[in-house]
């Protein structure tokens, strides 16, 4: 009986230490991220560099939009949107997210501008596909556009793994593909999901 108690105490102690180390690592990560964010903002404000710091890297990879700020890196043709369909999509998003339709425009970024993330993004795309009869809903990966919701305390271990074994994935970790109202209108018009980068 004493042996069983000893084993339980050891297991409990190890778990307690693991959770404590995880908590400390997460706090350190948040503090370091905040300091780096403030330092970067201050640097760019001081030297009047208004561009997103990741744009030049994105241009080298020949992508259409910066993976961080979502700004266009090439001159995109401003094709005419079907006004009736655009009005429907705009109203749909405004009602879904309980926001004013007047604040929305074709280039509104759903994640960055409206703050839609995680499960909310999945629910929005599911409702969008149902409302506008999108036929290939199974091809949509909502996490690609809206990331994950909430804070996973063990995510730091995943990042650490990517940092050591998969640098490219680490560099792109947490950067979602930008999704705009214009993208939704184009998919609604085609009645099938068209990934933004494919347009």
C-alpha positions as CSV (number, residue, x, y, z in Angstrom):
1,X,0.0,0.0,0.0
2,X,2.9,2.4,0.8
3,X,4.4,1.6,-2.6
4,X,1.2,2.5,-4.4
5,X,1.0,5.8,-2.4
6,X,4.6,6.6,-3.3
7,X,4.0,5.9,-7.0
8,X,0.9,8.1,-7.0
9,X,2.8,10.9,-5.3
10,X,5.7,10.6,-7.8
11,X,3.3,10.7,-10.8
12,X,1.4,13.6,-9.3
13,X,4.7,15.5,-8.7
14,X,5.9,14.9,-12.2
15,X,2.6,16.1,-13.7
16,X,2.7,19.2,-11.4
17,X,6.2,20.0,-12.6
18,X,5.2,19.5,-16.3
19,X,2.2,21.8,-16.0
20,X,4.3,24.4,-14.1
21,X,7.1,24.3,-16.7
22,X,4.4,24.7,-19.5
23,X,2.8,27.6,-17.7
24,X,6.2,29.4,-17.2
25,X,7.1,28.8,-20.9
26,X,3.8,30.2,-22.1
27,X,4.2,33.3,-19.9
28,X,7.8,33.8,-21.2
29,X,6.6,33.3,-24.8
30,X,3.8,35.9,-24.3
31,X,6.2,38.4,-22.7
32,X,8.8,38.0,-25.4
33,X,6.2,38.2,-28.2
34,X,4.8,41.4,-26.7
35,X,8.3,43.0,-26.3
36,X,9.2,42.0,-29.9
37,X,5.9,43.3,-31.2
38,X,6.3,46.7,-29.4
39,X,10.0,46.9,-30.5
40,X,9.1,46.2,-34.1
41,X,6.2,48.7,-34.1
42,X,8.5,51.3,-32.6
43,X,11.3,50.6,-35.1
44,X,8.9,51.0,-38.1
45,X,7.3,54.1,-36.6
46,X,10.7,55.7,-36.0
47,X,12.0,55.0,-39.5
48,X,8.6,55.7,-41.2
49,X,8.5,52.2,-42.8
50,X,4.8,51.8,-43.4
51,X,5.1,48.5,-45.2
52,X,4.5,45.2,-43.5
53,X,7.9,43.7,-42.5
54,X,6.9,40.4,-44.2
55,X,6.0,41.9,-47.6
56,X,9.5,41.7,-49.1
57,X,9.8,38.0,-48.0
58,X,6.4,37.3,-49.5
59,X,7.3,39.0,-52.8
60,X,10.4,36.7,-53.0
61,X,8.1,33.7,-52.7
62,X,5.9,35.2,-55.6
63,X,2.6,35.2,-53.7
64,X,-0.2,37.6,-54.3
65,X,-0.7,38.9,-50.8
66,X,1.5,39.4,-47.8
67,X,0.8,36.5,-45.4
68,X,0.8,38.7,-42.4
69,X,-1.0,42.0,-43.3
70,X,-3.0,40.7,-46.2
71,X,-2.1,43.6,-48.4
72,X,-1.9,43.1,-52.1
73,X,1.6,42.8,-53.5
74,X,0.6,43.2,-57.1
75,X,-1.9,45.4,-58.8
76,X,-5.0,43.3,-58.8
77,X,-7.7,44.0,-61.5
78,X,-10.7,45.4,-59.8
79,X,-13.3,43.3,-61.6
80,X,-16.9,44.3,-61.3
81,X,-18.9,42.5,-58.7
82,X,-22.5,41.5,-59.3
83,X,-24.2,44.3,-57.2
84,X,-27.2,42.2,-56.2
85,X,-25.0,39.3,-55.1
86,X,-22.6,41.6,-53.3
87,X,-25.4,43.2,-51.4
88,X,-26.7,39.7,-50.3
89,X,-23.2,38.6,-49.2
90,X,-22.6,41.9,-47.4
91,X,-25.9,41.6,-45.5
92,X,-25.2,37.9,-44.7
93,X,-21.8,38.7,-43.2
94,X,-23.2,41.7,-41.3
95,X,-26.0,39.7,-39.8
96,X,-23.9,36.7,-39.0
97,X,-21.2,38.8,-37.2
98,X,-23.7,41.4,-35.8
99,X,-21.9,44.3,-37.3
100,X,-23.0,47.3,-39.4
101,X,-23.1,46.6,-43.2
102,X,-21.9,50.2,-43.8
103,X,-18.5,49.2,-42.3
104,X,-18.0,46.5,-44.9
105,X,-16.5,46.9,-48.4
106,X,-15.3,44.3,-51.0
107,X,-11.8,44.4,-49.6
108,X,-12.8,43.8,-45.9
109,X,-10.7,41.1,-44.4
110,X,-12.9,38.7,-42.5
111,X,-10.2,37.6,-40.0
112,X,-8.1,40.8,-39.6
113,X,-10.8,43.5,-40.0
114,X,-13.8,41.8,-38.4
115,X,-11.9,39.6,-35.9
116,X,-13.5,36.4,-37.0
117,X,-11.4,33.4,-35.8
118,X,-11.5,29.7,-35.1
119,X,-14.9,28.1,-34.8
120,X,-16.7,31.3,-35.7
121,X,-15.0,31.2,-39.1
122,X,-16.0,27.6,-39.6
123,X,-19.6,28.4,-38.7
124,X,-19.6,31.4,-41.0
125,X,-18.3,29.4,-44.0
126,X,-20.8,26.6,-43.2
127,X,-23.7,29.0,-43.1
128,X,-22.3,30.8,-46.2
129,X,-22.2,27.5,-48.2
130,X,-25.7,26.6,-47.2
131,X,-27.1,30.1,-47.9
132,X,-25.4,30.4,-51.3
133,X,-25.6,26.7,-52.3
134,X,-21.8,26.2,-52.6
135,X,-21.4,22.7,-54.0
136,X,-17.9,21.8,-52.9
137,X,-18.0,22.6,-49.2
138,X,-15.8,19.6,-48.4
139,X,-12.8,21.3,-50.1
140,X,-12.9,24.2,-47.6
141,X,-10.4,24.2,-44.7
142,X,-11.7,27.0,-42.4
143,X,-8.5,26.9,-40.3
144,X,-6.5,28.1,-43.4
145,X,-8.5,31.4,-43.3
146,X,-9.4,31.8,-39.6
147,X,-6.7,29.8,-37.7
148,X,-7.6,28.2,-34.4
149,X,-9.7,29.7,-31.6
150,X,-8.5,30.2,-28.1
151,X,-5.1,29.6,-26.5
152,X,-3.7,26.1,-26.3
153,X,-1.1,26.1,-23.4
154,X,0.7,23.2,-25.1
155,X,1.0,25.0,-28.5
156,X,4.4,26.2,-27.5
157,X,5.8,22.6,-27.7
158,X,4.4,22.4,-31.3
159,X,6.1,25.6,-32.2
160,X,9.3,24.4,-30.6
161,X,9.1,21.2,-32.7
162,X,8.6,23.2,-35.9
163,X,11.5,25.6,-34.9
164,X,13.9,22.6,-34.7
165,X,12.7,20.3,-37.4
166,X,10.6,22.3,-39.9
167,X,11.8,25.9,-40.3
168,X,9.5,26.7,-43.2
169,X,6.4,25.6,-41.3
170,X,7.7,27.5,-38.3
171,X,8.0,30.7,-40.4
172,X,4.5,30.4,-41.7
173,X,3.0,29.2,-38.4
174,X,-0.1,31.3,-37.5
175,X,-0.2,33.1,-40.8
176,X,-3.6,32.5,-42.4
177,X,-4.7,33.1,-46.0
178,X,-6.6,36.4,-46.2
179,X,-10.3,36.1,-47.1
180,X,-12.3,39.1,-48.2
181,X,-15.9,39.9,-49.0
182,X,-14.9,40.0,-52.6
183,X,-13.7,36.4,-52.4
184,X,-17.0,35.3,-50.9
185,X,-19.0,37.0,-53.7
186,X,-16.9,35.3,-56.4
187,X,-17.5,31.9,-54.8
188,X,-21.3,32.7,-54.4
189,X,-21.4,33.7,-58.1
190,X,-19.7,30.5,-59.2
191,X,-21.8,28.4,-56.7
192,X,-18.5,26.6,-55.8
193,X,-15.7,27.4,-53.4
194,X,-12.8,29.2,-55.2
195,X,-9.7,29.5,-53.0
196,X,-8.6,33.2,-52.8
197,X,-5.1,32.5,-54.1
198,X,-6.5,30.7,-57.2
199,X,-8.3,33.8,-58.4
